[in-house]
Amino acid sequence: MKTHRRTGIALIISFALILFAVTMASAETLYIKKSGTTLLAEATSSAKVVATLKAGTAVQVKSKSGKYYQVVASGSPAGWVYKFKLSAQAPAGASDDADLLGDLGGRQKVAARETGSSSSIRGLSPVSEQLAHKKGIPEESINAVKAMEKYTVPASELSSFLKEGKLGEYVQ
């Protein structure tokens, strides 16, 4: 009887260890895209902020609820992050600059052709600037694009804009 009991306990412990190992192996690791990303107490944009994470912080995904992922980061409590603020790859260069397109829907790849002024949101490359001169685009228009490239939006203003417009993580 004692042998069966020991065997049963050993099997239960083995099963629990295997289950734990499988769970840990299947935990998805993602990375925070932008410094200042908020870790929320609940899966809603109006939840209490429990921590603020820096770009490149690795997080373990515990569960998903709509557009929010419950994550755990080293040194921070568990919390919820808007899914478009996460990336499968660690960001190459962490930047604290406001990234409107990233905040609205994650990093979007934009196919830009040098021949169309409306097809690019990246600003003027040297080739684009040469083409603009060839096409007779006024210098003041070229300088206006260069001025727009230098314009940045503070993170607090961007957050207020998204909240007021019910965009990004504030969509209901």
Stockholm file with secondary structure:
# STOCKHOLM 1.0

chainA/1-172         MKTHRRTGIALIISFALILFAVTMASAETLYIKKSGTTLLAEATSSAKVVATLKAGTAVQVKSKSGKYYQVVASGSPAGWVYKFKLSAQAPAGASDDADLLGDLGGRQKVAARETGSSSSIRGLSPVSEQLAHKKGIPEESINAVKAMEKYTVPASELSSFLKEGKLGEYVQ
#=GR chainA/1-172 SS CHHHHHHHHHHHHHHHHHHHHHHHHHCEEEEECSTTEEEESSSSTTSCEEEEECTTCEEEEEEEETTEEEEEETTSCCEEEEGGGEESSCCSSCCCSCCHHHHHHSCCCCCCCTTCGGGCSSCCCHHHHHHHHHTTCCHHHHHHHHHHHHCCCCHHHHHHHHHHTTCGGGCC
#=GC SS_cons         CHHHHHHHHHHHHHHHHHHHHHHHHHCEEEEECSTTEEEESSSSTTSCEEEEECTTCEEEEEEEETTEEEEEETTSCCEEEEGGGEESSCCSSCCCSCCHHHHHHSCCCCCCCTTCGGGCSSCCCHHHHHHHHHTTCCHHHHHHHHHHHHCCCCHHHHHHHHHHTTCGGGCC
//
